[in-house]
Amino acid sequence: MAGRRGWAPGVPGKPIESLLHQTRQAELPVGSRDWLMAVIGAVAAERPAPPLLAGPLTTGERRSVLEATLLQSGLAYGTGAADRAVELPAGAGPGLRAFAQLVAGLTRVSAQAAALCGSAHFVPMAQGKDPVPHSQRAQARRTQLLAVLSAVAGEAKAAAVLFADPLGAHEALVHRLAGKVALRLSRRYLADGGPFAGLPLHNGLCAIEVRACTTLALASFRQGRISAAAARITEHAALGWRTLLVELLAGLARAQEHGTGTQRSMAQVLRTQRLPAGEARLLRRALADARPPEALAAELRGPAQRRFALEQVLLASLVDDHFDPGEVAFVDHLATVLGFTLEELGQIEAGVTGFYAKHRDALAALRRAELPEGLPHALTTRLQETVSDNLDRILQEIRKTGELAELLAKATSGSTLSELERKKVRDQLIDLAKTIPALAIFAAPGGMLLLPVLLKLLPFNLLPSSFNDPPPRAPDRAQLALPAPKSSLRQSGS
């Protein structure tokens, strides 16, 4: 269900605890108004956590904290990890689950923005000093979170009324806005199934919705009101992001060996969005007449926007199980014109792969395939290419670090490295990445998952001589009856 406490759908102002036996989120139609309010109510009912950092934060610091949250949760990629505010039937498909986690993520990141801004109802109160009961504070949080989602959905004027007076008698307005928000979200983002090649575009559009919501939540809770002008600016910026995303993915599709089908499926994704006529025309033109990366890079001004562009293109290229030469060239060229080094590209690759390796449900929503091994396989292919291209330099650097060479040789011989030894390998590979960016991928979370791939690629006969000795030959049958010579492996190992 939506959570252990919250707002009971259809019962204005009544706590959900008394209706637990009647109302379960898993029994509500996903994407409906009541389901949406159950999710919002679950997040709102949680007691505020202590602040992560002491003292008031600057706008930049708040954005940095939220950016880290988006990356960790997967919302930066357009999918989300499982959220405790959501309960779904056991048979729910990956698309349905992805939509539910997206809605929970939108709500939760808005609540975190409120807490970072020190909004009255979203920060913990000292015991005995809170004049407002917890149930009323939860109601205020529920109302203001809905107001933010409503403003992102184009209902800023009505949302401003709710936000300004969250404890007022606005149940009719709450129901009306919740219905509009639920309809918009389900029309745009509830895609259970759909064309495989178009799903990366769908995920990118979800990620832009998350960023628009995060931006408006920060502005609203910082100012203590919802501004219609801020909502318009946010929506205009989001439309710009959507246009650039379509152009980037269309450019990637043209670089692919079989990109025509990808472009058709992208057009299908745009049709299923049921966008306003003007926006739909704009995005269709972007798909048909995408500009080159150099022209797009000029419009990607901030670091967050540049990273978003590279992440989405990288994700779209990884999800089909392999890099073809055209994709590799397009990704590398885009990274270059956006100002990313090979080291930074490797870190972003590992970050994307690390998230989906941990959250297979999110990857299953991105792919129709049963087994979500596509991203690790594609990244393995790319690592093979980069190591092969830099093999001489890598071997030269490894020879200089005797301990690293010994540990790698130990691992390739079949021995298991201890945690301390694995840490030493990682630290020294990170040091090597300063001169060989191809190894930067090991610096990111999950990077050591690729160590077995590296071991297979390195020719260890070129490592220190102590590891070059050939293994002892197996004795023939005549030798089996003879005593082992003093120089044999058996005696030397005793």
DAMO-V423401 format. One line per field, one symbol per residue. ss: DSSP state (~ for helix, > for strand, _ for the rest). A space follows every 50 residues. Layout:
ss->???
//
This chain:
ss->______>_______>~~~~_____~~~_____~~~~~~~~~~~~~_____ ________~~~~~~~~~~~~~~~_~~~________________~~~~~~~ ~~~~~~~~~~~~~~~~___~~~___________~~~~~~~~~~~~~~~~~ ~~___~~~~~~~~~______~~~~~~~~~~~~~~~~~~~______~~~~~ ~~~~~~~~~~~~~~~~~~~~~~~____~~~~~~~~~~~~~~~~~~~~~~~ ~~~~~___~~~~~~~~~~~~~~____~~~~~~~~~~~~____~~~~~___ __~~~~~~~~~~~~~~~~______~~~~~~~~~~~~~____~~~~~~~~~ ~~~~~~~~_~~~~~~~_______~~~~~~~~~~~~~~~~_~~~~~~~~~~ _~~~~~~~~~~~______~~~~~~~~~~~~~~~___~~~~~~~___~~~~ ~~~~~~~__~~~__~~~_________~~~~________~~~~__
//
